[in-house]
Amino acid sequence: MYFTEEEDFKLKISVIMLTCNREALVARAIESVLGQTFTDFEFIIVDNGSTDQSGTIADQYAAKDERIRVIHKECGNIGSGRNAGLDAAAGEYIAFIDDDDWCEPDFLEFLYNLAEENSADVTICGAEGRVFEEKLTMSAEESVIELLWRRRYTMAFPTKLFKRELMTELRFPEQGAYDDIVIMYRLLAEANRIAYHGLPKYTFYRHEGNNSAWTSNHSLLTPEALDAYLEAYQDRTSYLCGRYPNNALLWQYFQWSFQISMVEKVARLNLKDCAVIAEELCLGLAKHREEFLHCSYAKDFEKEWFLQFV
């Protein structure tokens, strides 16, 4: 192949994986990246203070494959580890994989082609259990709306490919446990175009050791997790109302929807540790009773919960 521009020689994708105490799972994740049909990538593995053999396993793979770089750092939150990976990344695009998951062999090729074909800053594929055949090309606001409905894709960073320029200013928070809910909507809001094709190219491995295990097993919900989500969603509503004021009611609805769903779960599952927070939520929701009950976005079952609990 003859290259006429310096741009053609630039590394296309940086894959970033954070690992911490996943010695039984991390090799599977690494192998799934090394087996990609798309080969123009670097693989940055950040060992986030592992006390087991996770970091050693990563080093062993790095000794055999020059595309791998391992960064060993003191234990921090997920955001600090991902920032360390971003600081080292040289690719035009950034992809993320979690150390307990795996991706299909054409994961990178699929997302890269989707970006090039649509001149997209962000591309999104489906995941096992969340499969849609259709393709969407969206503006920033449209993609945020789709994100908050959570029908096709979620806040999780895997399943997405980002132009690296998007992540130069927006850093991951280096405190707290839930970086995805804090930054994902802001990243999409900064993009010019987002392309989605819902074919499954990634598998999330669900287990109780997941950082967000409570979102699929609500009995694991803790007051700390609930407080973190409520604070993040309040910040999200304020940000989106300021950025896209024409959809202010929709942004507010998404916050109310989460709040009433948490009240229902605390009551149904008898989560006594979260009862005080649920009572506070009810007091706050009561101030918006008529707005919620007459909101065109609110679903019938949400209105029933509201009447039952608030």
Secondary structure in CASP SS format (residue, H / E / C, confidence):
PFRMAT SS
TARGET T0000
AUTHOR 0000-0000-0000
METHOD secondary structure of the structure
MODEL  1
M C 1.00
Y C 1.00
F C 1.00
T C 1.00
E C 1.00
E H 1.00
E H 1.00
D H 1.00
F H 1.00
K C 1.00
L C 1.00
K C 1.00
I E 1.00
S E 1.00
V E 1.00
I E 1.00
M E 1.00
L E 1.00
T E 1.00
C C 1.00
N C 1.00
R C 1.00
E C 1.00
A C 1.00
L C 1.00
V H 1.00
A H 1.00
R H 1.00
A H 1.00
I H 1.00
E H 1.00
S H 1.00
V H 1.00
L H 1.00
G C 1.00
Q C 1.00
T C 1.00
F C 1.00
T C 1.00
D C 1.00
F E 1.00
E E 1.00
F E 1.00
I E 1.00
I E 1.00
V E 1.00
D E 1.00
N E 1.00
G C 1.00
S C 1.00
T C 1.00
D C 1.00
Q C 1.00
S H 1.00
G H 1.00
T H 1.00
I H 1.00
A H 1.00
D H 1.00
Q H 1.00
Y H 1.00
A H 1.00
A H 1.00
K H 1.00
D C 1.00
E C 1.00
R C 1.00
I E 1.00
R E 1.00
V E 1.00
I E 1.00
H E 1.00
K E 1.00
E C 1.00
C C 1.00
G C 1.00
N C 1.00
I H 1.00
G H 1.00
S H 1.00
G H 1.00
R H 1.00
N H 1.00
A H 1.00
G H 1.00
L H 1.00
D H 1.00
A H 1.00
A C 1.00
A C 1.00
G C 1.00
E C 1.00
Y E 1.00
I E 1.00
A E 1.00
F E 1.00
I E 1.00
D E 1.00
D C 1.00
D C 1.00
D C 1.00
W E 1.00
C E 1.00
E C 1.00
P C 1.00
D C 1.00
F H 1.00
L H 1.00
E H 1.00
F H 1.00
L H 1.00
Y H 1.00
N H 1.00
L H 1.00
A H 1.00
E H 1.00
E H 1.00
N H 1.00
S C 1.00
A C 1.00
D C 1.00
V E 1.00
T E 1.00
I E 1.00
C E 1.00
G E 1.00
A E 1.00
E C 1.00
G C 1.00
R E 1.00
V C 1.00
F C 1.00
E C 1.00
E C 1.00
K E 1.00
L E 1.00
T E 1.00
M E 1.00
S C 1.00
A H 1.00
E H 1.00
E H 1.00
S H 1.00
V H 1.00
I H 1.00
E H 1.00
L H 1.00
L H 1.00
W H 1.00
R C 1.00
R C 1.00
R C 1.00
Y C 1.00
T C 1.00
M C 1.00
A C 1.00
F C 1.00
P C 1.00
T C 1.00
K E 1.00
L E 1.00
F E 1.00
K E 1.00
R H 1.00
E H 1.00
L H 1.00
M H 1.00
T C 1.00
E C 1.00
L C 1.00
R C 1.00
F C 1.00
P C 1.00
E C 1.00
Q C 1.00
G C 1.00
A C 1.00
Y C 1.00
D H 1.00
D H 1.00
I H 1.00
V H 1.00
I H 1.00
M H 1.00
Y H 1.00
R H 1.00
L H 1.00
L H 1.00
A H 1.00
E H 1.00
A C 1.00
N C 1.00
R C 1.00
I E 1.00
A E 1.00
Y E 1.00
H E 1.00
G E 1.00
L E 1.00
P E 1.00
K C 1.00
Y E 1.00
T E 1.00
F C 1.00
Y C 1.00
R C 1.00
H C 1.00
E C 1.00
G C 1.00
N C 1.00
N C 1.00
S C 1.00
A H 1.00
W H 1.00
T H 1.00
S C 1.00
N C 1.00
H H 1.00
S H 1.00
L H 1.00
L C 1.00
T C 1.00
P H 1.00
E H 1.00
A H 1.00
L H 1.00
D H 1.00
A H 1.00
Y H 1.00
L H 1.00
E H 1.00
A H 1.00
Y H 1.00
Q H 1.00
D H 1.00
R H 1.00
T H 1.00
S H 1.00
Y H 1.00
L H 1.00
C H 1.00
G H 1.00
R H 1.00
Y C 1.00
P H 1.00
N H 1.00
N H 1.00
A H 1.00
L H 1.00
L H 1.00
W H 1.00
Q H 1.00
Y H 1.00
F H 1.00
Q H 1.00
W H 1.00
S H 1.00
F H 1.00
Q H 1.00
I H 1.00
S H 1.00
M H 1.00
V H 1.00
E H 1.00
K H 1.00
V H 1.00
A H 1.00
R H 1.00
L C 1.00
N C 1.00
L C 1.00
K H 1.00
D H 1.00
C H 1.00
A H 1.00
V H 1.00
I H 1.00
A H 1.00
E H 1.00
E H 1.00
L H 1.00
C H 1.00
L H 1.00
G H 1.00
L H 1.00
A H 1.00
K C 1.00
H C 1.00
R H 1.00
E H 1.00
E H 1.00
F H 1.00
L H 1.00
H C 1.00
C C 1.00
S C 1.00
Y C 1.00
A C 1.00
K C 1.00
D H 1.00
F H 1.00
E H 1.00
K H 1.00
E H 1.00
W H 1.00
F H 1.00
L H 1.00
Q H 1.00
F H 1.00
V C 1.00
END
